[in-house]
Amino acid sequence: MNYIRLDLFDILAAGLLVLANGALSLALGLGIARKMLLGAVRMVVQLLLVGMVLTWLFSTMSPWLTFGLALIMVLFAGREILARQERRLKGWWGYGLGTGCMLLAAGVVTVFGLTTQLRPDPWYDPRYAIPLLGMVLGNTMTGIALGMNTLSSLVKLRRPAIEARLALGDDRRLAMAPVVRQALSTALTPVINTMAATGVVSLPGMMTGQILGGVEPVEAVKYQILVLFLIAGGTGLGAVAAVLGGARRLTDGRHRIRLDRLA
């Protein structure tokens, strides 16, 4: 397979675009130049480290090392979910609910894709498992974070309306239903927009990378469709589990709103 190799000069030349954005930030007084520079440096360092780790991991073919790296990815993603919430659940629920739902959803979808569609030998081959998990995990993380943040914000905002429904005889499931629906709609909107725009408005990074790497466009499209379906499944499963779990946590068995459980 023929592909174009990039050298250091190529990367530095592309990095000039980030510096140009930083210069625009300074000129317009946006105050994000430092954040942009630090973000770019952090990205480069992280990707270089990941590249070295994956090169070593691909040569070992150890299921325990593959599962260990996958677990580390999930734990870091759980921290990102927690950081993106304005009103988080108190105690271990704040971290545990989002992380647990993400582990369940991304794990189930990734194993499903590896064992039924991709079918590498062995099925846990890190060359397939880690990149696939990374794509599913990133989108599932975003969906869960949006869903949980929307849920907690709306429960606080609409507390009088929810309590009015409870006073009229609705149980907590019915009283919370409008809030849950809106939270799930918010959580799933990004992946819906991605699927609707892919191909006409944008070419996804994975598909573009395969084409630049020499893969036939039709084959690259097949892989991209598969990945988007898996991402949609993981995001939906994770968001539903997290939002329903959060809604149950913010109420109790006596059908009361429990905002004291929010930090």
Beta strands, then each sheet from edge to edge (+ up, - down):
end
